[in-house]
Amino acid sequence: CDPGLSSAVLYDLIYTPPNKTLILGGCSIVCSTIAETAKMYNLIVIGYGSSSPALSDRERFPTFFRTHPSATIHNPTRR
């Protein structure tokens, strides 16, 4: 989980053919970095292992979706 590396890889994905419409991300820190940039390119980001509650902010991450539940589902008092 390296957010710096994920930014470099995202840049390469965006500017290298063919066009992409979907990006997958693993951990929360990488997904948040990718999702903040991807919204500007209208790319969908799917996090398969991201549990950070911050990623549930639809205004900040409008094109982010997850297959792993948020950490708040395990600890309701964190809401």
C-alpha positions in Angstrom: 0.0 0.0 0.0 2.0 2.9 -1.3 0.0 6.0 -2.2 2.9 7.6 -4.1 3.3 4.6 -6.3 -0.4 4.4 -6.9 -0.4 8.0 -8.1 2.3 7.2 -10.6 0.5 4.0 -11.8 -2.8 6.0 -12.1 -1.1 8.6 -14.3 0.3 5.9 -16.5 -3.1 4.2 -16.8 -4.8 7.4 -17.7 -2.4 8.5 -20.4 -1.6 5.0 -21.9 -4.1 3.5 -24.4 -6.7 2.0 -24.4 -9.0 4.3 -22.5 -10.0 3.1 -19.0 -13.4 3.4 -17.3 -12.7 1.3 -14.2 -9.9 1.1 -11.7 -9.5 -1.3 -8.9 -7.7 -0.4 -5.6 -6.8 -2.5 -2.6 -6.1 -0.8 0.7 -7.8 2.4 1.9 -4.9 4.8 1.7 -4.3 3.8 -2.0 -8.0 4.0 -2.8 -8.4 7.4 -1.3 -5.5 8.7 -3.3 -6.7 7.2 -6.5 -10.4 8.1 -5.9 -9.6 11.8 -5.4 -7.9 12.0 -8.7 -10.1 9.6 -10.6 -13.2 11.8 -10.1 -11.6 14.5 -12.2 -11.4 12.0 -15.1 -14.9 10.5 -14.4 -13.3 7.1 -13.7 -15.0 4.5 -11.5 -12.9 3.2 -8.6 -13.8 0.0 -6.9 -12.1 -0.9 -3.6 -12.0 -4.5 -2.8 -10.3 -4.2 0.5 -10.9 -0.7 1.6 -12.6 -0.3 5.0 -11.9 3.3 5.8 -15.1 5.2 6.8 -13.7 8.3 5.1 -14.3 6.7 1.7 -18.0 6.8 2.4 -18.0 10.6 1.8 -19.9 10.8 -1.5 -19.0 14.4 -2.1 -15.3 13.8 -1.8 -15.4 10.4 -3.5 -18.3 10.4 -5.9 -17.0 7.7 -8.2 -15.7 5.3 -5.5 -17.5 2.1 -4.6 -16.5 -0.8 -2.4 -17.0 -4.5 -2.1 -15.6 -4.6 1.4 -17.8 -3.1 4.2 -16.8 0.1 6.0 -15.2 -0.3 9.4 -18.3 1.4 10.9 -20.3 -1.7 10.3 -18.1 -3.5 12.8 -18.1 -0.7 15.3 -21.3 1.3 15.2 -20.0 3.8 17.8 -17.5 5.2 15.3 -20.3 6.8 13.3 
